[in-house]
Amino acid sequence: EERLRDHILKFEKKLDDLHKDVDLFKRKDVLSTDEMRTNVEKLADINKLVEEYRAQGELINRDQALLAWEVTPFPKLQEIM
């Protein structure tokens, strides 16, 4: 149980960091060609992380259900998606 709590805290920290990265992209207006190329690569990385985090969230929720805990909704993940 303690390991799951620790996993949830670390996962929520990762979600906060990713949420900040996504917010930075929302604020960018005009980009050069090089910046666009770099941002496309970063967005691909972010998309990969979102998929990984979605799967991790599902596993955490499954473990919580097995322990008869309340399932964590992870609202930051929903905002990012």
N, C-alpha and C positions, 0 to 999 in steps of 0.2 A: 504494500500500500504506500509506503514512504517513497519507494522508487517511482511509482506512478505520479505521486504529487510532485516530485522533483522534475520528472519528465514534462508534466504539464507546465510548470513554471518556466522551464527552459524553452519549451515550445512557444509559449506566449511571448517570451522575449524575442524569439526569432520572428514571430508575426509582427511585433512592434517595429523591428528593424526593416522588414520588408515593406510594411505600410509606409514608413518614412521614405523609402526609395521610390515607391509608386507615387507618393505625393510630390516628390521632386519632379517627376516626369509631367505631372499635370500642370506644373507652373511654367514649364518651358514654352516659349512662344516661337521665336525665330531661331533657326539652326542652320549652320553651314553644312555643306555636304559631308565633311568629315565628322561633324557632330551627329548628323543623322545616321551615318554608318555605325558609329560607336553606340548610339542609342538603340539601334536595331539589335545589335549584339547584346546589349544590356537587357533589353526587353525579352529577348529569347531566354536569357538566363533567369530573369524574373518569372517568366512563364513556367519554366522548368521547376523552379522553387515552389511556385503556387501549386503545381500538381503534386510535388513531393509532400508539401505541407497539408494539402487536402487529404492525401492518403494517411499521413501521420495523425491528423485530427480524427479520421474515421477509426483508426486503431485505438487511439486514446479513448474515444467514446465507447468502443466495444469493450475495452478493459473496464471502464467505469461501469458499464451496464452489468458486466459479469460480477463486479463487486457490489452491485446494487447501489451505486452512487448516482447522484444526479449528473446527467450528461452535460458537459460543458459545450455551449453553443459556438465558442470562438468567433465573436462578432467581427473582429479585425479580419479574419480570413474571409468572411462573407463580404466585407467592404472591398477587399482587394479583388475578389473574384467578380 
